């Protein structure tokens, strides 16, 4: 009782490794997360632009069809 089990030491070692050592430093990980968020936002913005173009095309086609019916 009061002692640390092997799982406690594994967790502590993992946290220390992430913060201070190896290829996966916390600053690198956070930089990758930020790049992922930016790419996601850019992709969402591109998806929003595509339906607007389709709606405009449909509106133009509807106007042309209405003009043909009037003539």
C-alpha positions in Angstrom: 0.0 0.0 0.0 1.3 3.4 -0.9 3.8 1.9 -3.4 3.6 2.5 -7.1 2.8 -0.5 -9.3 4.3 -1.2 -12.7 1.4 0.5 -14.4 2.1 3.7 -12.6 5.7 3.6 -13.7 4.8 2.8 -17.3 2.4 5.8 -17.4 5.0 8.1 -15.8 7.7 6.9 -18.2 5.4 7.4 -21.2 4.6 11.0 -20.2 8.2 11.8 -19.6 9.2 10.3 -23.0 6.5 12.3 -24.8 7.5 15.5 -23.1 11.3 15.3 -23.2 12.5 12.6 -25.5 12.4 10.8 -28.7 11.0 11.9 -32.0 7.6 12.7 -30.6 8.2 15.8 -28.5 5.1 17.6 -27.4 5.8 20.6 -29.5 6.1 18.5 -32.6 2.8 16.7 -31.8 1.0 19.9 -31.2 2.4 21.3 -34.5 1.0 18.3 -36.3 -2.4 18.7 -34.6 -2.5 22.4 -35.7 -1.6 21.4 -39.3 -4.4 18.8 -39.2 -6.9 21.4 -38.0 -5.9 23.9 -40.7 -6.3 21.2 -43.4 -9.7 20.3 -42.0 -10.9 23.9 -42.0 -9.6 24.4 -45.6 -11.4 21.2 -46.7 -14.6 22.3 -45.1 -14.3 25.8 -46.8 -13.8 24.1 -50.2 -16.9 21.9 -49.6 -19.0 25.0 -48.9 -17.9 26.7 -52.1 -18.9 23.7 -54.4 -22.7 23.7 -53.5 -22.9 27.5 -54.1 -21.5 27.1 -57.6 -24.0 24.3 -58.3 -26.9 26.4 -57.0 -25.8 29.4 -59.2 -25.6 27.1 -62.3 -29.1 25.7 -61.6 -30.5 29.3 -61.2 -29.0 30.3 -64.5 -30.4 27.2 -66.2 -33.8 27.9 -64.7 -33.7 31.5 -66.0 -32.7 30.3 -69.5 -35.6 27.8 -69.5 -38.0 30.5 -68.4 -36.8 32.8 -71.2 -37.3 30.0 -73.7 -40.9 29.5 -72.6 -41.7 33.2 -72.9 -40.4 33.5 -76.4 
